[in-house]
Amino acid sequence: MSSQELHKARPISLVDRTRAFGRMIKFSHSVFALPFAFVAGLIAWANVGVRLTAVDIVLLVVCMVSARTAAMGFNRIADREIDAINPRTSAREIPTGKISLREARVFTLLACATFIAASFAVNTLCGALSIPLLALLLGYSLAKRYTAAAHFVLGLCLGMAPIGVWFALTGSFQWDPVLLGLGVTLWTAGFDIYYSCQDEGFDRTSGLRSIPARIGIARSLMVVRIVHTLASLVFIAFGLLAGMGPYFFAGLAGVIGILAYEAWLLRRGELSRIDLAFFNLNGYVSILFAAATLVDVLVRNGAPG
C-alpha cells in the first residue's frame, strides 16, 4: 500500500490535520518576515507620528500571515512532483497524501482571498496593490524553473513586507522603508542560497535553476558572504537615514556578528550545519533586529500614549 493510500485509509484527527497544514506552510518560518514588518510600523510611529490602533495591527498581521500562507501553499502545489522524487522533501504533506491536492488548492485559494480582503480593509489602494503583489509571491514558485536568480525573487517577496506595512500606515513614499526592504531582500537571498546548497546535485540533474546548481557550493558560499555584506551595509544606511540611536546600532552589530558566524560555520561547505545557519541563526537575526529597534525607539520617544 502506498503512503497516500495508507493516509487515506487511516482517519486523521482535527489536531493532526491542523498540524499538517502548519507544517506544509512552514508557519514557524514567519519569524523571518514578521519582525521586519513590526520594525516598519515602529519607525512609522516614531518618525512620522502614525497612530497605530488595535484594528490596524490585526489587519496587518492578517495580511502578512495570509500572504505568506498563500505563497507557501502555492509553492507546495507547484512543487509536488519535484518534492515527491527529492529524497529531502519526499516526506512532505502533499507527496505523502497527508494533505490532498484538492485540500491544498482550497486552502491556498482561501489564503489568497483573505489577503486581498484584508488589504482592501486597510484601504482601497492597498487592496488594489495586493493583486500584483500576490502575483509576485506566487510567481516565486515558478521562478526557479527559469532563472538562478530565484533566490533574489524570494528575497524581494520578504523585502516587500516592511515596505507594504509602511505604505499601508502612511500612504507616503520615503527611503527609510525602501532601504529596510532592500536589506531584507539581500539577507533573505543569502540564506536561501545556503538552504539551496542541500539540493545542489538534485537541482542540477532535474534542470532546476539555483546558484549552487550553477556555480557549485564553494562559490555559492562566497556569493552569500558578498550578499550578506551588502545587506549589512544597507541596514547601516537604513539606521542612519531613520535617525536610529546607539541601542539600534548595538543590536545591528549583533546581527552582523550572527551573519559572520553563519559564514564561519559553513566555510568548508559542511552541509550538516545548514539547518542551524538557515533557521536558528536567521531567526535570531530578525528578532534581534526588531528588539534593538523597539528599545531604541522607546528610549528616544517613550512608550506610545
C-alpha positions as CSV (number, residue, x, y, z in Angstrom):
1,M,0.0,0.0,0.0
2,S,1.4,3.4,-0.9
3,S,1.8,6.2,1.6
4,Q,-1.0,8.1,0.1
5,E,-3.4,5.2,0.3
6,L,-2.3,4.5,3.9
7,H,-3.1,8.0,4.9
8,K,-6.5,7.9,3.1
9,A,-7.3,4.7,5.0
10,R,-6.3,6.0,8.4
11,P,-8.5,8.6,10.0
12,I,-6.7,11.8,10.9
13,S,-7.8,13.9,13.8
14,L,-8.5,17.6,13.5
15,V,-5.4,18.4,15.6
16,D,-3.2,16.3,13.4
17,R,-4.7,17.8,10.3
18,T,-4.1,21.3,11.6
19,R,-0.5,20.4,12.3
20,A,-0.1,19.0,8.8
21,F,-1.2,22.3,7.3
22,G,1.1,24.2,9.6
23,R,4.0,22.0,8.5
24,M,3.0,22.4,4.9
25,I,3.3,26.2,5.0
26,K,6.2,26.2,7.5
27,F,4.4,28.5,9.8
28,S,7.4,28.8,12.1
29,H,9.3,30.5,9.2
30,S,7.1,33.5,9.8
31,V,9.8,34.6,12.2
32,F,11.8,35.8,9.2
33,A,9.4,38.5,7.8
34,L,7.1,39.5,10.7
35,P,9.7,41.2,12.8
36,F,10.8,43.4,9.9
37,A,7.1,44.4,9.3
38,F,7.0,45.3,13.0
39,V,10.1,47.4,12.6
40,A,8.4,49.4,9.7
41,G,5.4,50.0,12.0
42,L,7.7,51.2,14.8
43,I,9.5,53.6,12.5
44,A,6.3,54.9,11.1
45,W,5.1,55.7,14.6
46,A,8.4,57.2,15.8
47,N,9.4,59.2,12.8
48,V,6.0,60.1,11.1
49,G,3.7,60.1,14.1
50,V,1.4,57.4,12.8
51,R,-1.1,56.3,15.4
52,L,-1.4,52.5,15.4
53,T,-4.8,51.1,16.5
54,A,-5.6,47.5,17.5
55,V,-7.5,47.2,14.3
56,D,-4.5,48.3,12.2
57,I,-2.3,45.8,13.9
58,V,-4.7,42.9,13.4
59,L,-5.3,43.8,9.8
60,L,-1.6,44.0,9.1
61,V,-0.9,40.7,10.8
62,V,-3.7,39.0,8.9
63,C,-2.3,40.4,5.6
64,M,1.2,39.1,6.5
65,V,0.1,35.7,7.5
66,S,-2.4,35.1,4.7
67,A,0.0,36.3,2.1
68,R,2.8,34.0,3.3
69,T,0.3,31.2,3.6
70,A,-0.9,31.7,0.0
71,A,2.7,31.8,-1.2
72,M,3.8,28.6,0.7
73,G,0.6,26.7,-0.3
74,F,1.1,27.5,-4.0
75,N,4.8,26.5,-3.7
76,R,3.9,23.1,-2.3
77,I,1.3,22.6,-5.0
78,A,3.6,23.7,-7.8
79,D,6.5,21.6,-6.5
80,R,4.5,18.5,-5.6
81,E,6.0,16.3,-8.3
82,I,9.5,17.6,-7.7
83,D,9.1,17.1,-3.9
84,A,8.0,13.5,-4.5
85,I,11.3,12.5,-6.1
86,N,13.7,14.6,-4.0
87,P,14.8,12.5,-1.0
88,R,15.0,15.6,1.2
89,T,11.4,16.6,0.5
90,S,9.6,13.3,-0.3
91,A,8.0,13.2,3.2
92,R,6.2,16.5,2.7
93,E,2.4,16.6,3.2
94,I,1.2,16.5,-0.4
95,P,3.6,13.8,-1.7
96,T,2.7,11.5,1.2
97,G,-1.1,12.2,1.0
98,K,-1.4,13.7,4.4
99,I,-2.9,16.7,2.6
100,S,-4.7,16.1,-0.7
101,L,-4.1,18.2,-3.7
102,R,-7.7,19.4,-3.6
103,E,-7.4,20.4,0.1
104,A,-4.1,22.3,-0.7
105,R,-5.8,24.2,-3.5
106,V,-8.8,25.2,-1.4
107,F,-6.5,26.2,1.5
108,T,-4.4,28.3,-0.8
109,L,-7.3,30.0,-2.5
110,L,-8.8,30.9,0.9
111,A,-5.5,32.4,1.9
112,C,-5.4,34.4,-1.3
113,A,-8.9,35.7,-0.7
114,T,-8.2,36.5,2.9
115,F,-5.1,38.5,1.9
116,I,-7.0,40.6,-0.8
117,A,-9.9,41.2,1.6
118,A,-7.7,42.3,4.5
119,S,-5.8,44.6,2.1
120,F,-9.0,46.3,1.0
121,A,-10.0,46.6,4.6
122,V,-6.8,48.6,5.2
123,N,-7.6,50.9,2.4
124,T,-8.6,50.8,-1.3
125,L,-5.2,51.5,-2.7
126,C,-3.6,48.7,-0.6
127,G,-6.4,46.4,-1.9
128,A,-5.6,47.3,-5.5
129,L,-1.9,46.8,-4.9
130,S,-2.5,43.4,-3.2
131,I,-3.2,41.7,-6.5
132,P,0.2,42.4,-8.3
133,L,1.9,41.7,-5.0
134,L,0.2,38.4,-4.8
135,A,1.3,37.6,-8.3
136,L,4.9,38.2,-7.2
137,L,4.5,36.0,-4.2
138,L,3.0,33.1,-6.2
139,G,5.5,33.7,-9.1
140,Y,8.5,32.8,-6.9
141,S,7.5,29.2,-7.0
142,L,7.9,29.2,-10.8
143,A,11.0,31.4,-11.0
144,K,13.4,28.6,-10.1
145,R,12.4,26.8,-13.3
146,Y,13.7,29.7,-15.4
147,T,16.4,31.6,-13.5
148,A,19.1,31.0,-10.9
149,A,18.3,34.4,-9.5
150,A,15.1,33.0,-7.9
151,H,16.8,33.4,-4.5
152,F,16.5,37.2,-5.1
153,V,12.9,36.9,-6.1
154,L,12.2,35.2,-2.8
155,G,14.2,37.9,-1.1
156,L,12.0,40.6,-2.8
157,C,8.9,38.8,-1.6
158,L,10.0,39.1,2.1
159,G,11.5,42.6,1.4
160,M,8.1,43.9,0.4
161,A,6.7,43.2,3.9
162,P,8.2,46.3,5.6
163,I,7.6,48.4,2.6
164,G,4.0,47.3,2.4
165,V,3.4,48.0,6.1
166,W,4.9,51.4,5.8
167,F,2.8,52.3,2.8
168,A,-0.4,50.9,4.4
169,L,0.2,53.0,7.5
170,T,1.5,56.3,6.0
171,G,0.4,56.2,2.3
172,S,3.6,58.0,1.5
173,F,7.0,57.2,-0.1
174,Q,10.2,57.5,1.9
175,W,13.6,55.9,1.5
176,D,13.8,54.5,5.1
177,P,11.4,51.6,4.4
178,V,12.9,51.1,0.9
179,L,16.4,50.6,2.4
180,L,14.9,48.3,5.1
181,G,13.2,46.2,2.4
182,L,16.4,46.1,0.3
183,G,18.3,44.9,3.3
184,V,15.7,42.2,4.0
185,T,15.8,41.2,0.3
186,L,19.6,40.7,0.3
187,W,19.6,38.9,3.7
188,T,16.9,36.5,2.6
189,A,18.5,35.8,-0.8
190,G,21.7,34.9,1.1
191,F,20.2,32.4,3.5
192,D,18.1,30.9,0.7
193,I,21.3,30.2,-1.2
194,Y,22.6,28.5,1.9
195,Y,19.4,26.4,2.0
196,S,19.6,25.5,-1.7
197,C,23.1,24.1,-1.2
198,Q,21.4,21.0,0.2
199,D,19.8,20.4,-3.2
200,E,22.7,21.3,-5.5
201,G,23.1,17.9,-7.1
202,F,19.3,17.2,-7.3
203,D,18.7,20.7,-8.9
204,R,21.4,20.2,-11.5
205,T,20.1,16.7,-12.6
206,S,16.5,17.9,-12.5
207,G,17.1,21.0,-14.6
208,L,16.1,23.4,-11.7
209,R,17.9,26.7,-11.5
210,S,19.7,27.8,-8.4
211,I,23.0,29.5,-7.8
212,P,24.5,26.3,-6.1
213,A,23.5,24.2,-9.1
214,R,25.0,26.7,-11.5
215,I,28.4,27.5,-9.8
216,G,28.8,24.9,-7.1
217,I,28.7,25.0,-3.3
218,A,32.1,26.7,-2.7
219,R,31.5,29.6,-5.0
220,S,27.9,29.9,-3.7
221,L,29.1,30.3,-0.2
222,M,31.3,33.2,-1.4
223,V,28.3,34.8,-3.1
224,V,26.4,34.6,0.2
225,R,29.3,36.3,2.0
226,I,29.2,39.2,-0.5
227,V,25.4,39.4,-0.4
228,H,25.2,39.4,3.4
229,T,28.0,42.1,3.5
230,L,25.9,44.2,1.2
231,A,22.8,43.6,3.4
232,S,24.8,44.7,6.5
233,L,25.8,47.9,4.7
234,V,22.2,48.6,3.7
235,F,21.0,48.0,7.2
236,I,23.6,50.5,8.5
237,A,22.4,53.0,5.9
238,F,18.8,52.4,7.0
239,G,19.7,53.1,10.6
240,L,21.5,56.3,9.7
241,L,18.7,57.6,7.5
242,A,16.0,56.7,10.0
243,G,17.9,58.5,12.8
244,M,18.4,55.5,14.9
245,G,20.4,55.7,18.1
246,P,23.1,53.6,19.9
247,Y,20.7,50.8,21.0
248,F,19.8,50.1,17.5
249,F,23.4,50.0,16.2
250,A,24.4,47.8,19.1
251,G,21.8,45.3,18.1
252,L,22.8,45.7,14.5
253,A,26.4,44.9,15.4
254,G,25.0,41.6,16.9
255,V,23.1,40.9,13.7
256,I,26.2,41.4,11.6
257,G,28.1,39.2,14.1
258,I,25.5,36.4,13.6
259,L,25.8,36.6,9.8
260,A,29.6,36.4,10.2
261,Y,29.2,33.4,12.4
262,E,27.0,31.7,9.8
263,A,29.7,32.2,7.2
264,W,32.3,30.7,9.6
265,L,30.1,27.7,10.3
266,L,29.7,26.9,6.6
267,R,33.2,28.0,5.5
268,R,34.1,24.4,4.5
269,G,30.8,23.6,2.9
270,E,29.7,21.4,5.9
271,L,26.0,21.0,4.9
272,S,25.2,19.3,8.2
273,R,25.1,22.7,9.7
274,I,22.7,24.2,7.2
275,D,19.7,23.9,9.5
276,L,21.5,25.7,12.3
277,A,22.6,28.5,9.9
278,F,19.3,28.7,8.0
279,F,16.6,28.6,10.7
280,N,18.0,29.1,14.1
281,L,20.6,31.8,13.4
282,N,18.5,33.7,10.9
283,G,15.6,33.6,13.3
284,Y,17.8,35.3,15.8
285,V,18.7,37.9,13.2
286,S,15.2,39.1,12.6
287,I,14.2,39.0,16.3
288,L,17.4,40.8,17.4
289,F,16.9,43.5,14.7
290,A,13.3,44.1,15.8
291,A,14.2,44.1,19.5
292,A,17.0,46.6,19.1
293,T,14.7,48.8,17.1
294,L,12.0,48.6,19.7
295,V,14.4,49.5,22.6
296,D,15.9,52.3,20.6
297,V,12.6,53.8,19.6
298,L,11.2,53.6,23.2
299,V,14.3,55.2,24.7
300,R,14.1,58.1,22.2
301,N,10.3,58.5,22.1
302,G,8.9,56.9,25.2
303,A,6.1,54.4,25.2
304,P,3.1,55.3,23.0
305,G,0.4,57.0,24.9
